Amino acid sequence: MEIHQDNNRLYLSVDAAIYTEAVIFKCLYWYTNTFEVDICQEPATKFNITLTPKAASPEPEWNTIQAKLKQDLIDFKLRQLINNETQNIRELIIAKAFAYYEQETDAEDMNTAT
């Protein structure tokens, strides 16, 4: 990740092989209350991101923002990894829950029919 700042803007270049588009957008959404966020993707290689403070915002602490942004990207990447790794387990739990409900409903229907 490359980061630099000038003219009251923060510029980031993030490797698209490490961070997916979904991770980038989920992470940067939380910055939109304070910053205007521009995201451009170079074909399949990297995301170029610009953070510009909104007019009413005070001067940001850029070093703090950079550290938080790095931490947030890792956080959302980890969330994506966990989500991908547990997808099958969640599907099985949901299928099992509804299978039990269907059996219970079928049994109740049979009791009321007799």
C-alpha positions as a Markdown table, in Angstrom:
| # | Residue | x | y | z |
|---|---|---|---|---|
| 1 | Met | 0.0 | 0.0 | 0.0 |
| 2 | Glu | 1.3 | 3.4 | -1.0 |
| 3 | Ile | 0.1 | 6.5 | 0.9 |
| 4 | His | 0.9 | 10.1 | 0.5 |
| 5 | Gln | -0.7 | 13.4 | 1.4 |
| 6 | Asp | -0.6 | 16.8 | -0.2 |
| 7 | Asn | -3.0 | 19.8 | -0.6 |
| 8 | Asn | -5.2 | 18.6 | 2.2 |
| 9 | Arg | -5.9 | 15.3 | 0.5 |
| 10 | Leu | -4.8 | 11.8 | 1.3 |
| 11 | Tyr | -3.9 | 9.5 | -1.7 |
| 12 | Leu | -3.7 | 5.7 | -1.4 |
| 13 | Ser | -2.8 | 3.0 | -3.8 |
| 14 | Val | -4.1 | -0.4 | -2.7 |
| 15 | Asp | -3.2 | -3.7 | -4.3 |
| 16 | Ala | -6.3 | -5.3 | -5.8 |
| 17 | Ala | -4.8 | -8.8 | -5.4 |
| 18 | Ile | -4.9 | -8.3 | -1.6 |
| 19 | Tyr | -8.0 | -6.2 | -1.0 |
| 20 | Thr | -11.2 | -6.9 | -3.1 |
| 21 | Glu | -13.5 | -4.2 | -4.3 |
| 22 | Ala | -16.0 | -5.3 | -1.6 |
| 23 | Val | -13.5 | -4.9 | 1.2 |
| 24 | Ile | -12.4 | -1.5 | -0.1 |
| 25 | Phe | -16.0 | -0.2 | -0.3 |
| 26 | Lys | -17.1 | -1.6 | 3.0 |
| 27 | Cys | -14.1 | -0.1 | 4.7 |
| 28 | Leu | -14.2 | 3.3 | 3.1 |
| 29 | Tyr | -18.0 | 3.7 | 3.6 |
| 30 | Trp | -17.3 | 4.6 | 7.2 |
| 31 | Tyr | -15.1 | 7.5 | 6.1 |
| 32 | Thr | -17.8 | 9.2 | 4.0 |
| 33 | Asn | -19.3 | 11.1 | 6.9 |
| 34 | Thr | -16.0 | 13.1 | 7.2 |
| 35 | Phe | -14.4 | 12.8 | 3.8 |
| 36 | Glu | -15.3 | 12.8 | 0.2 |
| 37 | Val | -14.0 | 9.4 | -1.0 |
| 38 | Asp | -13.0 | 8.8 | -4.6 |
| 39 | Ile | -12.1 | 5.2 | -5.7 |
| 40 | Cys | -10.7 | 4.3 | -9.1 |
| 41 | Gln | -9.5 | 0.9 | -10.1 |
| 42 | Glu | -6.7 | 0.4 | -12.5 |
| 43 | Pro | -7.4 | -2.7 | -14.5 |
| 44 | Ala | -7.1 | -5.6 | -12.1 |
| 45 | Thr | -3.9 | -4.3 | -10.4 |
| 46 | Lys | -4.8 | -1.6 | -7.8 |
| 47 | Phe | -7.3 | 0.8 | -6.4 |
| 48 | Asn | -6.4 | 4.5 | -6.3 |
| 49 | Ile | -8.2 | 6.2 | -3.5 |
| 50 | Thr | -8.5 | 9.9 | -2.6 |
| 51 | Leu | -9.8 | 11.2 | 0.7 |
| 52 | Thr | -10.7 | 14.9 | 0.8 |
| 53 | Pro | -12.1 | 16.4 | 4.0 |
| 54 | Lys | -15.7 | 17.8 | 3.6 |
| 55 | Ala | -16.0 | 21.5 | 3.8 |
| 56 | Ala | -17.3 | 21.7 | 7.4 |
| 57 | Ser | -14.7 | 19.3 | 8.8 |
| 58 | Pro | -11.8 | 20.5 | 10.8 |
| 59 | Glu | -8.3 | 19.8 | 9.6 |
| 60 | Pro | -7.8 | 16.0 | 10.0 |
| 61 | Glu | -4.9 | 14.3 | 11.8 |
| 62 | Trp | -3.5 | 12.6 | 8.7 |
| 63 | Asn | -1.1 | 10.3 | 10.6 |
| 64 | Thr | -4.0 | 9.1 | 12.7 |
| 65 | Ile | -6.2 | 8.7 | 9.6 |
| 66 | Gln | -3.5 | 6.6 | 7.9 |
| 67 | Ala | -3.1 | 4.3 | 10.8 |
| 68 | Lys | -6.8 | 3.8 | 11.2 |
| 69 | Leu | -7.3 | 3.2 | 7.5 |
| 70 | Lys | -4.6 | 0.5 | 7.5 |
| 71 | Gln | -6.2 | -1.1 | 10.5 |
| 72 | Asp | -9.7 | -0.9 | 9.0 |
| 73 | Leu | -8.6 | -2.5 | 5.7 |
| 74 | Ile | -7.1 | -5.4 | 7.7 |
| 75 | Asp | -10.3 | -5.7 | 9.8 |
| 76 | Phe | -12.6 | -5.8 | 6.7 |
| 77 | Lys | -10.3 | -8.3 | 4.9 |
| 78 | Leu | -10.4 | -10.5 | 8.0 |
| 79 | Arg | -14.2 | -10.3 | 8.1 |
| 80 | Gln | -14.3 | -11.4 | 4.4 |
| 81 | Leu | -12.0 | -14.3 | 5.1 |
| 82 | Ile | -14.0 | -15.5 | 8.1 |
| 83 | Asn | -17.2 | -15.1 | 6.1 |
| 84 | Asn | -15.9 | -17.1 | 3.2 |
| 85 | Glu | -14.5 | -19.9 | 5.5 |
| 86 | Thr | -17.8 | -20.2 | 7.5 |
| 87 | Gln | -20.3 | -19.9 | 4.6 |
| 88 | Asn | -20.9 | -23.7 | 4.4 |
| 89 | Ile | -21.4 | -24.0 | 8.2 |
| 90 | Arg | -23.9 | -21.1 | 8.3 |
| 91 | Glu | -25.8 | -22.7 | 5.3 |
| 92 | Leu | -25.9 | -26.1 | 7.1 |
| 93 | Ile | -27.2 | -24.5 | 10.4 |
| 94 | Ile | -29.9 | -22.6 | 8.5 |
| 95 | Ala | -30.9 | -25.7 | 6.5 |
| 96 | Lys | -31.0 | -27.8 | 9.7 |
| 97 | Ala | -33.1 | -25.2 | 11.5 |
| 98 | Phe | -35.7 | -25.0 | 8.7 |
| 99 | Ala | -35.7 | -28.8 | 8.2 |
| 100 | Tyr | -36.7 | -29.3 | 11.9 |
| 101 | Tyr | -39.4 | -26.6 | 11.4 |
| 102 | Glu | -40.8 | -28.4 | 8.4 |
| 103 | Gln | -40.9 | -31.7 | 10.2 |
| 104 | Glu | -42.7 | -30.1 | 13.1 |
| 105 | Thr | -45.2 | -28.4 | 10.8 |
| 106 | Asp | -45.9 | -31.6 | 9.0 |
| 107 | Ala | -46.5 | -33.4 | 12.3 |
| 108 | Glu | -48.9 | -30.7 | 13.4 |
| 109 | Asp | -50.8 | -30.9 | 10.1 |
| 110 | Met | -51.1 | -34.7 | 10.4 |
| 111 | Asn | -52.5 | -34.3 | 14.0 |
| 112 | Thr | -55.2 | -31.7 | 13.0 |
| 113 | Ala | -56.2 | -33.9 | 10.0 |
| 114 | Thr | -57.1 | -36.9 | 12.1 |
